Amino acid sequence: MPNAVRINMLSRTTNNRCDKLDALPELTVNLAAVVDNWLHLKNQARGTVLCGAVLKADAYGLGAVPIAKVLFDAGCRNFFVAYPEEALELADQDFPETQIFILMGPDGRYLQKIREKGLIPVLSTIEHVELWAKANASSSLTRACALQVETGMHRLGLSVQSWEQILNDHVLWSHLNPAVVLSHLASADDANSPQNRRQKKVFIGIVRKAQALKKNLMFSLANSAGVFLGDSFHFDLLRPGIALFGVDPTQGGTHSLRQVVTLKARILQIETVQKGESIGYGASFCAREDCRIATVAIGYADGLPRSLEGSAYSIMLGRAARIVGRISMDMTTFDVSKVPARTLATMSHVEILGSINTVDKLARNSGITGYEVLTRIGQRVRRNYKRDIV
Ligand SMILES: *Cc1c(COP(=O)(O)O)cnc(C)c1O
């Protein structure tokens, strides 16, 4: 039979959904769930405590601008990002009376812009302190900063000695014009870690001395996990990040957070693989019996960790399908032998992340953290923003 005729016959029998749909994976971010999580975090603290939102790395890969917008509407007035570029992106949204903090500090290249827009750099080194004090001293405008002080994490922050020098130098202090003093907890995910209490004790010492120098200075210690350590860790301003996105910030806690993300990918092909045949790169999987394999359009470039190979996944109606063979850049192969054939069709969706396959579950199964699951979601994945109806 000539080729053209054969193709004609095929097109009559297959559905034509492929014409209309592309195979790009789709991420849906439920903005209503982000707001509910923010309110839930805020409600852990006394009414006078402010709740900010950490939206660094493009809000953990989910999109800083749409998320900042809904949180602003819900009443959030303190955003934290890592870099000046990220802060400027939020500043372009013109959120009135909102403080945007730059956790990595002032950057010489952006100093003018930071000052123009009233962004608040978090000063964590002596170099940061000198840069900011000099800029304020040589300007008619005294802009506010935040100071990050070391309490035991030893990642980034002014040593207690540098901090005391700053406190005792009244000219320097007035040039710095700090609005917030913060520190970061190293082990807040483990409520039983004695490090939490040790860091809090050092921080309370810092608070006492600084309060005497300036009224209205705010203090901030708690990230998401710190929020759940209780009142005595809250001070004036909470800094949750990961919990906003429905990821459990503590080891095995249940904090009634809502799932925020759904990641769906499409089935490209369903094929029977005979006993003894292998699947994928390196032939890492060999079929012990005949099996049905669905090739799904999602790979490590879209954020699926390669270490997920071999793990069971609930795909259709809660049926388990194991990931077999290597996860490649754009595609992953699932053994769907146990999934009723009538429920599977090419170009239909498979849930990679969602209410059944939660971020926490995928993290556990692949040996990475929920933070990494979210921040790895690839750039080409299409992002949709919805309020509740997912
Ligand atoms: C990332 C970060 C946070 C937020 O931490 P989560 O664990 O995501 O809540 C808070 N403070 C600082 C300084 C950070 O770097």
The ligand as an SDF file (V2000), in Angstrom:
LIG
                    3D

 15 15  0  0  0  0  0  0  0  0999 V2000
   15.0260   31.8720   52.6430 C   0  0  0  0  0  0  0  0  0  0  0  0
   14.9860   32.6370   53.8870 C   0  0  0  0  0  0  0  0  0  0  0  0
   13.8150   32.6920   54.6680 C   0  0  0  0  0  0  0  0  0  0  0  0
   12.5910   31.8340   54.3640 C   0  0  0  0  0  0  0  0  0  0  0  0
   12.8440   30.5040   54.7600 O   0  0  0  0  0  0  0  0  0  0  0  0
   11.7460   29.3400   54.6220 P   0  0  0  0  0  0  0  0  0  0  0  0
   12.3840   28.1760   55.2640 O   0  0  0  0  0  0  0  0  0  0  0  0
   11.5250   29.1620   53.1660 O   0  0  0  0  0  0  0  0  0  0  0  0
   10.5310   29.8210   55.3100 O   0  0  0  0  0  0  0  0  0  0  0  0
   13.7960   33.5430   55.7500 C   0  0  0  0  0  0  0  0  0  0  0  0
   14.8810   34.2820   56.0800 N   0  0  0  0  0  0  0  0  0  0  0  0
   16.0340   34.2300   55.3780 C   0  0  0  0  0  0  0  0  0  0  0  0
   17.1840   35.0630   55.8000 C   0  0  0  0  0  0  0  0  0  0  0  0
   16.1410   33.4020   54.2700 C   0  0  0  0  0  0  0  0  0  0  0  0
   17.2800   33.3300   53.5860 O   0  0  0  0  0  0  0  0  0  0  0  0
  1  2  1  0
  2  3  1  0
  2 14  2  0
  3  4  1  0
  3 10  2  0
  4  5  1  0
  5  6  1  0
  6  7  2  0
  6  8  1  0
  6  9  1  0
 10 11  1  0
 11 12  2  0
 12 13  1  0
 12 14  1  0
 14 15  1  0
M  END
$$$$
